[in-house]
């Protein structure tokens, strides 16, 4: 066989359509083609169809075209919407009886490009999701502000009662064990008041105040708030923060809330882990991009690939009693700080959650 004949066999020549059908398809503004009803071969196609589907393997055979567009050799309903694998564009497919064309009974396919419409719908859905997210966040913020206000007064009263009890014990020379218990109770009540004060400051509408912040001090504050919970869980916490770590350019209250959320999540992730393995580690470094990177490492059960893909989506949660807004809020806070919030599996089991912040040098 000659080289010319071999080349001709490798790619069949365009189908020879009846002149009337070819003229009709050429006049249509959409991608159109006619397929034989009996064997499914391509009978005729206009230039738009060749341009849109000519690169799709097997487009000259109806069954192979359907298989490529639908994942199987199946028939389709009129107006079915598909995404073409070769160019990623969306099409609405319309099949109609075309009668006899080019000497055979034919089916006419019209493919309308609806990619722009799909993008607009996706954009609208994304905006609606964001509006719903914002609305629910506002509700959560209002509830948090109300709870903080309502709890503040009873906590203040509890602290006053404890102070009075301590004075009575001291005057009466009461047992040392009672005095230690009262001191511990007062400390925890003061911690609770501090948490509420931070919640009120966080939900209050205000302009963030970014300046130089010492991450070691922020970590110390957060761990002090969670110390009782860690002791109850018999959990060891290791802090590896170099004193020479540069100051971060951040809003202290916001970053405290992010770190508090990550550490609380890490503690909760290890509730079902044997006590000997319950270890939490906080470390920080300056990464290759010159950002300050802080990581929280746990030894929990970790996350599946499917969970990790949705991790930062609003209202997605792996907890039975969770709202799914914690990490989404954290990501918004870190992105406001020109950083990024990230997750990665920990070698040997567990999870690593971290975030980056810009250094304060040159900003203040």
Order of alpha helices (4+ residues) and beta strands (2+ residues): alpha-alpha-beta-beta-alpha-alpha-beta-beta-beta-alpha-alpha-beta-alpha-alpha-beta-beta-alpha-beta-beta-alpha-alpha-beta-beta
